[in-house]
Amino acid sequence: MNHRKTDSGILCRSKICQSSASLGCLLLGLRHGAYCVGCCWMLIALLFVGGVMNVLWIALLALLILLEKLFRSGRWIARTAGVAFLAAGAWLLFFGNGVTGL
């Protein structure tokens, strides 16, 4: 996700960007889009599943991503959230939550 924080960096470093041809711009957009999908496919899937289930989870996830991007300690926030999500998943796996019958 570090690559994703600097979209303008792609544009400035790309050899394709330096040509003003429309085909070069199209190729750059396709390349960048493919990178984003490859990098964030799990987040996109989580947003889809969470959005279908509950909009509150999507808002909380968006808030988490916002905090990660805004503060200098974003990497720490992301890792802490990851550990918390893994712990919650392990808890549900082994002990269940009484709602789903696990």
CORGILIN-V324365 format. One record per run of one state. SS is the DSSP state (hx for helix, st for strand, lp for the rest). FROM is the first residue (numbers start at 1). TO is the last residue. If there is no record, write none. Layout:
BEGIN
<<SS & FROM & TO> <SS & FROM & TO>>
END
This chain:
BEGIN
<<lp & 1 & 2> <hx & 3 & 5> <lp & 6 & 6> <hx & 7 & 13> <lp & 14 & 14> <hx & 15 & 18> <lp & 19 & 21> <hx & 22 & 53> <lp & 54 & 54> <hx & 55 & 70> <lp & 71 & 73> <hx & 74 & 95> <lp & 96 & 102>>
END
